[in-house]
Amino acid sequence: MKKLILLELLLLFLATTFMTDSPPSGWYQQILPRNDVTIQDIFFVDSLVGHVVSRKNTNDSAFIFKTTDGGNNWITTLKEGLYLTSIQFTDANTGYSAGSTPPGIVKKTTDGGQNWFTVSTLAAYPLWDIAFVNKDTGWTCSDDAFGGGIYKTTNGAINWVLQPSPNYRIIKLFFLNKDTGWAGSNDWKLYRTTNGGNNWGLQYTFTAGTANIFFISKDTGFVAGGFGTHSVKRTTNGGFNWDSTTNSLGGKGLFFLNKKLGWNSDVFSIVQKTTDGGISWFRQTVPSGYYYSIQFADSNSGWSGGTILIHSTDGGGPPAGIRRISNVIPREYLLYQNYPNPFNSSSQIRFQISKKSNIELIIFDITGRLLTRIIDKEITPGIYEVNFDGSNYSSGVYFYSLMADDILIETKKMVMIK
């Protein structure tokens, strides 16, 4: 009898302990109803309600999953023998998903994703993307050699009209509002419209593919090129000119929450974050996987998916590689000399902080040009170490600075010799 009571007490202790545990820090995996699918796209209405469109790895079987508790539990709301590429909700009830059977197909829900029905089909297929600005007005696109281009609807996807597009090879869309939008083609061209798609003009031709487009205003926007191409580039004049950023790892997924805060994801376990409007990026630690889509509901709650689904409740956590090497609370802020120094591509930087602060650790070249922010995060007191990967930079003299709550602590010099 005593053993039974002890066992019950132990089970009660374990249950209450795990019930009160907070979510893990950084990115961690969430489990979908099936483990034989690849996630194509993600859309969360808020921090609790979200939808994932996926395909079975062995054939063109589409699945849409829904969660109402932030991804802890999922239900299957669609299972059908077709290929779906994208998903978007215009409000809590109305959502769209596009793809092909063939022909091109658009699915719709009006009850929050509980039920999906075919609202329209198009001769062109597959449909690669959708972009709706309200429940009635939206666009889809296809690179079909016979009928590809950009299609528009003004009646909730019941009817579609092929727009006068200069290119039939469109694979990506982004609309800021009902008038202003951008379209990317699989021959590396970017087009813009300012009248709802009635006219499209060629804006730019890149030197590699465009995997994603995201604009935070009519002037400031980003393109992601996919792994090994032009990675993430930034424009401040609506797309007529593009500048490189510190993101050199590509980007299938691209999402900005506001003008400062954004994330990008790609294959080979890559998720990166920016806190300065896409000028500099730092890599975050994620489970091993390929990540094709990424979205955040707020500055803390985000999801990324591809071969697996991952979730974060703290903005993705600190930059990859940061290690707390001592819990001793220092009496002062201090930046140590990097080691080794000189170094060949990689070096360790150690620092200590005496109170909870927003810490920035930045790297810049001999001309004063900012290269990257290794850390931009609120950190608790302690002694830390982080790795600087200079493999994308040439030999030379570099500097690194530690800042706490926007106050410069110290700057030191380092030398890279390859």
Buried (B, 14 or more C-beta within 10 A) or exposed (E): EEEEEEEEEEEEEEEEEEEEEEEEEBBBBBEBBBEEBBBBBBBBBEBBBBBBBBBBEEEBBBBBBBBBEBBEEBEEBBBBEBBBBBBBBBEEBBBBBBBBBBBBBBBBBBEBBEEBEEBBBBEBBBBBBBBBBEBBBBBBBBBBEEBBBBBBBBEBBEEBEBBEBBBBBBBBBBBBEBBBBBBBBBBBBBBBBBEBBEBBEEBBEBEEBBBBBBBBEBEBBBBBBBBBBBBBBBBBEBBEEBEEBBBBBBBBBBBBBEEBBBBBBBBEBBBBBBBBBBBBBBBBBBBEBBBBBBBBBEEEBBBBBBBBBBBBBBBBBBBBBBEEEEEEEBEEBBBBEBEEBEBEBEBBBBBBBBEEBBBBBBBBBEEEEBBBBBBBBEBEBBBBBBBBBBEEBEEEEBBBBBBBEEEEBEEBEBEBEE
